[in-house]
Structure formats: structure tokens, C-alpha cells
Amino acid sequence: MATTRASSGRVRRRPTRSGVVLEPEMIIDAALRLIEAPGGNALTVRRLGVELGADPSAIYRYFRDLDALLIAIADRLISETLAGFEPGPDWKAALREMGRGVHDSMLRHPRLAQLRAIRFTAGPNELRADDIGIGLLLSAGFSAPDAVRHFRDFIDAVLSLAAMDAAELAPGQEEADKEALARAYATLSPEDYPNLAAVRDHLPQITASPFPGVLEKLISALALAAPGPSAP
């Protein structure tokens, strides 16, 4: 996947029309408010300029384009996941906490979930998250290539499941889907669907989030494959 990031060069700061001196973090804050505005994502460069009391073109002194701004926002949200996260001696517990933190953050910011699931930020927060996650697997005794590969599989699975859970449905759509499934399960023919009929009473859990169960399966699989603690 392509890496897109905000310009890291020095920017000559100038006051906006309202006398406010822009900062990258201020722009990210305003963009996040517009993305999460009631009624749907309202982020455009023009609206961002209005929100900041600045000429819209001022944004480009800090971010190459709107995509670079979105990537910077995604990296900011990774910092939310890492806030207060201090891995303990149990690498499995730490990896579990990390996965849950990612999932919770994605649910808090559903309109950015897909972006976060499919793009790299190459920003300091993503690099820190990768450093922590790969470090946990190195501490479990995995070799360098295996630690990288397993962390990639783990974090991509967590991000994908979280993006699914965070997907915004039209009002009433989720309940309508559940009701349709309930009607279908209630009328299952044992002749046509013998296995589904045999587990009929348990089928409603199909609509529940798979995240908790898959997270435990991933960690259990890693625990079985782990060679043991690496030598100091």
C-alpha cells in the first residue's frame, strides 16, 4: 500500500483572518470535527477554511493535500489507542489489550475506520505501535522475520474486524437484517438444512461481532507457535 504523509518541513506560520496562528494539530482537530459532524462527513477544504477562519489555501502550507491530512488524522487516532498503554511482562495479555484498544478506537471514530484499516500512515504513532507489537512477539521468542509476519497478520485481522464492526448502517438497517435472519432461522427445513436446523437455537449469535472470539483465537495460535522467551 502506498504511504502518504504530511509534509515535515518547516512552515512559516501566518495569522488567519481572525488573527489565529495555524498549527498542524489545530487543523487536525478542526478536520476531525467536520468528519464526525452530525449528518455525515462534512470535510472539504473550503469548509475547513471556514471552521478555522482561514483562507482554504492556508491548509496546503501544512499538508500536501486532503489525503495527507486524512493520513495525519489517522496517525493521531493511533495515539489514542496507545494512550496509557504500558505492556506488562505477559506478552499475550499485552497483545490482547492492544487489540481491544484498536477496536475500541475504531468504534469511537467509525467514519475513519476504513481508512485506518487499509492505509499506512508512516507517522510516529503508527511506528510506535508497530515497535511495541513486534517487540511483544520478539519477547515471546519469535525470530525477527516471524515476529514481523505474525504482527502483520495480527494487526491486519484486528483492523479488518474493527472496520466491519464500525461500519455505519442506514437507520434501522441492522435491526431489519437481524429480523430477516430470525424469520429465516425460524422456518428452516430440517430436510433442506439439516445442520442449521440442528443448531437452530444458537444461530442468533451469528449476528454478534466476531471480534472477541477471533482475537482469542489469534492469541492462542501465537501462544502455541511461540518458541519461548527470548534470551536477554
LONU-546641 format. One record per residue (C-alpha): residue number from 1; x, y, z. Coordinates in Angstrom, 3 decimals, decimal comma. Layout:
<nodes>
NUM / X / Y / Z
...
</nodes>
This chain:
<nodes>
1 / 0,000 / 0,000 / 0,000
2 / 1,211 / 3,486 / -0,762
3 / 2,458 / 5,603 / 2,075
4 / 1,147 / 9,150 / 2,312
5 / 2,162 / 11,574 / 4,993
6 / 2,077 / 15,248 / 5,839
7 / 4,973 / 17,487 / 4,956
8 / 7,578 / 17,503 / 7,696
9 / 9,376 / 20,668 / 6,530
10 / 9,378 / 23,895 / 8,461
11 / 6,361 / 26,074 / 7,702
12 / 6,297 / 29,840 / 8,057
13 / 3,299 / 30,437 / 10,259
14 / 0,970 / 33,314 / 9,477
15 / -2,117 / 34,555 / 11,313
16 / -5,519 / 33,721 / 9,831
17 / -8,144 / 36,360 / 9,121
18 / -9,263 / 36,014 / 12,729
19 / -5,718 / 36,541 / 13,998
20 / -5,149 / 32,882 / 14,928
21 / -1,806 / 31,317 / 14,025
22 / -2,447 / 27,907 / 12,499
23 / -0,716 / 24,769 / 13,717
24 / -0,950 / 21,260 / 12,205
25 / -2,649 / 19,943 / 15,347
26 / -5,251 / 22,722 / 15,148
27 / -6,036 / 21,765 / 11,551
28 / -6,333 / 18,095 / 12,501
29 / -8,726 / 18,987 / 15,342
30 / -10,944 / 21,021 / 13,015
31 / -10,918 / 18,353 / 10,296
32 / -11,891 / 15,684 / 12,812
33 / -14,836 / 17,803 / 13,969
34 / -16,061 / 18,118 / 10,387
35 / -15,630 / 14,412 / 9,668
36 / -17,637 / 13,493 / 12,749
37 / -20,268 / 16,208 / 12,352
38 / -23,903 / 15,085 / 12,769
39 / -25,470 / 14,196 / 9,461
40 / -22,347 / 12,855 / 7,808
41 / -18,760 / 13,662 / 6,895
42 / -18,615 / 17,389 / 6,103
43 / -14,889 / 17,662 / 5,443
44 / -13,872 / 19,735 / 2,440
45 / -11,004 / 22,180 / 2,150
46 / -13,481 / 25,055 / 1,825
47 / -15,387 / 24,062 / 4,968
48 / -12,134 / 23,512 / 6,804
49 / -11,102 / 27,061 / 5,967
50 / -14,400 / 28,353 / 7,334
51 / -14,004 / 26,272 / 10,503
52 / -10,524 / 27,701 / 11,067
53 / -11,337 / 31,261 / 9,996
54 / -8,636 / 30,986 / 7,351
55 / -8,275 / 31,033 / 3,603
56 / -8,670 / 27,393 / 2,484
57 / -5,357 / 27,574 / 0,642
58 / -3,600 / 28,037 / 4,001
59 / -4,158 / 24,329 / 4,667
60 / -1,674 / 23,476 / 1,925
61 / 1,153 / 25,162 / 3,801
62 / 0,867 / 22,357 / 6,356
63 / -0,475 / 19,383 / 4,380
64 / 0,280 / 18,497 / 0,784
65 / -3,361 / 17,723 / 0,048
66 / -6,536 / 16,475 / 1,710
67 / -5,315 / 12,888 / 1,570
68 / -2,178 / 13,808 / 3,514
69 / -4,389 / 15,483 / 6,126
70 / -6,518 / 12,341 / 6,444
71 / -3,404 / 10,235 / 6,942
72 / -2,243 / 12,622 / 9,678
73 / -5,647 / 12,300 / 11,365
74 / -5,384 / 8,508 / 11,205
75 / -1,980 / 8,669 / 12,873
76 / -3,387 / 10,937 / 15,579
77 / -6,079 / 8,345 / 16,337
78 / -3,421 / 5,659 / 16,762
79 / -2,045 / 7,783 / 19,596
80 / -5,473 / 7,490 / 21,230
81 / -5,116 / 3,717 / 21,134
82 / -1,672 / 3,903 / 22,738
83 / -2,579 / 6,447 / 25,427
84 / -1,893 / 4,875 / 28,806
85 / -0,906 / 1,547 / 27,245
86 / 2,096 / 0,086 / 29,037
87 / 2,832 / -3,542 / 28,098
88 / 3,415 / -5,778 / 31,098
89 / 5,542 / -8,921 / 31,304
90 / 2,796 / -11,141 / 29,820
91 / 3,087 / -10,616 / 26,067
92 / -0,237 / -12,351 / 25,408
93 / -2,140 / -10,065 / 27,802
94 / -0,419 / -7,014 / 26,319
95 / -1,253 / -8,057 / 22,761
96 / -4,864 / -8,661 / 23,792
97 / -5,061 / -5,205 / 25,378
98 / -3,562 / -3,654 / 22,279
99 / -6,093 / -5,376 / 20,021
100 / -9,002 / -4,275 / 22,177
101 / -7,657 / -0,728 / 22,221
102 / -7,561 / -0,601 / 18,425
103 / -11,095 / -1,998 / 18,219
104 / -12,465 / 0,497 / 20,752
105 / -10,819 / 3,436 / 18,985
106 / -12,232 / 2,395 / 15,613
107 / -15,743 / 2,213 / 17,082
108 / -15,330 / 5,719 / 18,507
109 / -14,412 / 7,070 / 15,067
110 / -16,429 / 4,951 / 12,606
111 / -16,111 / 7,319 / 9,647
112 / -12,355 / 6,872 / 9,639
113 / -12,374 / 3,132 / 10,267
114 / -11,993 / 2,040 / 6,651
115 / -9,149 / 4,490 / 6,056
116 / -7,341 / 3,221 / 9,140
117 / -7,836 / -0,389 / 8,060
118 / -6,314 / -0,058 / 4,601
119 / -3,708 / 2,716 / 4,738
120 / -0,279 / 3,101 / 6,302
121 / 0,463 / 6,454 / 7,945
122 / 4,240 / 6,052 / 8,403
123 / 3,740 / 8,535 / 11,211
124 / 5,284 / 8,462 / 14,680
125 / 2,267 / 6,853 / 16,332
126 / 1,976 / 4,045 / 13,807
127 / 5,704 / 3,403 / 14,072
128 / 5,437 / 3,310 / 17,861
129 / 2,519 / 0,863 / 17,696
130 / 4,478 / -1,381 / 15,332
131 / 7,539 / -1,156 / 17,566
132 / 5,504 / -2,223 / 20,606
133 / 3,661 / -5,042 / 18,830
134 / 6,728 / -6,519 / 17,172
135 / 8,624 / -6,152 / 20,447
136 / 5,982 / -8,229 / 22,224
137 / 6,424 / -11,047 / 19,721
138 / 10,206 / -10,845 / 19,921
139 / 9,868 / -11,220 / 23,698
140 / 7,851 / -14,396 / 23,066
141 / 10,883 / -15,857 / 21,321
142 / 9,864 / -15,425 / 17,683
143 / 12,633 / -14,747 / 15,181
144 / 12,779 / -11,307 / 13,566
145 / 11,031 / -12,351 / 10,307
146 / 8,394 / -14,362 / 12,187
147 / 7,725 / -11,519 / 14,631
148 / 7,134 / -9,117 / 11,745
149 / 4,963 / -11,589 / 9,839
150 / 2,852 / -12,565 / 12,842
151 / 2,324 / -8,962 / 13,905
152 / 1,268 / -8,056 / 10,376
153 / -1,292 / -10,862 / 10,387
154 / -2,490 / -9,961 / 13,865
155 / -2,915 / -6,222 / 13,362
156 / -4,464 / -6,546 / 9,902
157 / -7,032 / -9,009 / 11,258
158 / -7,824 / -6,682 / 14,181
159 / -8,170 / -3,660 / 11,883
160 / -10,370 / -5,530 / 9,416
161 / -12,735 / -6,844 / 12,073
162 / -12,876 / -3,449 / 13,762
163 / -13,708 / -1,757 / 10,463
164 / -16,563 / -4,219 / 9,954
165 / -17,928 / -3,504 / 13,427
166 / -17,577 / 0,256 / 12,902
167 / -19,337 / 0,323 / 9,534
168 / -22,205 / 2,792 / 9,635
169 / -25,522 / 1,329 / 8,516
170 / -28,604 / 3,247 / 7,490
171 / -31,075 / 3,802 / 10,358
172 / -32,932 / 0,580 / 11,091
173 / -30,874 / -1,470 / 8,650
174 / -29,115 / -3,554 / 11,298
175 / -32,357 / -4,426 / 13,087
176 / -34,050 / -5,215 / 9,785
177 / -31,247 / -7,624 / 8,901
178 / -31,495 / -9,344 / 12,294
179 / -35,261 / -9,710 / 11,972
180 / -34,920 / -11,167 / 8,483
181 / -32,402 / -13,726 / 9,736
182 / -34,616 / -14,607 / 12,708
183 / -37,536 / -15,312 / 10,376
184 / -35,336 / -17,434 / 8,133
185 / -33,979 / -19,442 / 11,063
186 / -37,466 / -19,991 / 12,475
187 / -38,656 / -21,631 / 9,256
188 / -35,607 / -23,772 / 8,484
189 / -36,468 / -27,096 / 6,922
190 / -34,518 / -29,999 / 8,516
191 / -34,688 / -31,765 / 5,172
192 / -33,083 / -28,890 / 3,266
193 / -30,756 / -27,584 / 6,002
194 / -30,168 / -30,426 / 8,461
195 / -27,106 / -28,900 / 10,129
196 / -28,613 / -25,453 / 10,543
197 / -31,781 / -26,986 / 11,946
198 / -29,713 / -28,947 / 14,475
199 / -28,183 / -25,738 / 15,859
200 / -31,240 / -23,532 / 15,359
201 / -31,277 / -22,250 / 18,948
202 / -27,693 / -20,996 / 18,658
203 / -27,930 / -19,317 / 15,258
204 / -28,753 / -15,808 / 16,570
205 / -25,147 / -15,441 / 17,740
206 / -24,141 / -15,311 / 14,058
207 / -25,131 / -11,628 / 14,131
208 / -22,832 / -10,839 / 17,061
209 / -19,394 / -9,313 / 16,488
210 / -16,765 / -11,982 / 15,781
211 / -14,026 / -9,733 / 17,176
212 / -13,745 / -11,125 / 20,749
213 / -13,623 / -14,724 / 19,596
214 / -11,222 / -14,130 / 16,726
215 / -8,916 / -12,086 / 18,967
216 / -8,669 / -15,004 / 21,415
217 / -8,068 / -17,474 / 18,585
218 / -5,262 / -15,336 / 17,180
219 / -3,540 / -15,044 / 20,543
220 / -3,998 / -18,763 / 21,273
221 / -2,460 / -19,650 / 17,905
222 / 0,502 / -17,344 / 18,571
223 / 0,956 / -18,849 / 22,049
224 / 1,092 / -22,354 / 20,567
225 / 3,629 / -21,271 / 17,939
226 / 5,830 / -19,231 / 20,298
227 / 9,291 / -20,766 / 20,815
228 / 9,515 / -19,332 / 24,332
229 / 11,008 / -16,193 / 25,861
230 / 13,976 / -14,820 / 24,002
231 / 17,322 / -14,769 / 25,719
232 / 18,288 / -11,460 / 27,381
</nodes>
